Amino acid sequence: MKIRFHRNFEKQYKKLRTNEKEKVKERLALFIQDEFNPILNNHPLRGKHLSYRSINIAGDIRSIYKRISFDIIIFVAIDTHSNLYR
């Protein structure tokens, strides 16, 4: 599985605190091992985010991604729940 990061994801990631960045790394490692691990709460999105999925990172932080092909995933955003789903 190849994971790519959209420019928006990278900008939002830089704004996270150090401990939140560490949690992102942990969750992405877990995602690579098993993208449907119950800890991640991986679920499809509806509305304007149809065809995207979301995983829990830490506390109120979520990350949105889209599967581009069988083995390519692009993470497009990371932020708090309320900021992502306005």
Buried (B, 14 or more C-beta within 10 A) or exposed (E): EEEEBBEBBEEBBEEBEEEBBEBBEEBBEBBEEEBEEEEBEBEEBEEEBEEBBBBBBBEEBBBBBBBEEEEEBBBBBBBEEEEBBE
